[in-house]
Amino acid sequence: MKKILFPTIWFLFTLLIGANIVVFVSQMQLSERLTKYESGLRNVKQENLLLEQKAVETNSLEYASSMAAEMNFTKKAELNFLENLQFALKK
């Protein structure tokens, strides 16, 4: 009985140690992948912040007026209201 039990216990211990090593190595690989994804996510967030800031600057009136001045659109538009119906009725 002891001859069968002792080698079986050692075999199970070595099997558990091997499984533990495999799990440890896979955890290390997953940790490296997670670190890579986190750094990529940080880069995407930073790029997103820069693009949001650029979009806000582009939609501002100051940007529109500076671009208009740069393209020589300096003439102010004349406002036509429908209170005076000569424009609507072509009088």
ABEGO torsion letter per residue (X at the ends): XAAAAAAAAAAAAAAAAAAAAAAAAAAAAAAAAAAAAAAAAAAAAAAAAAAAAAAAAAABAAAAAAAAAAAGBABBBBBBBAABAAAAAGX
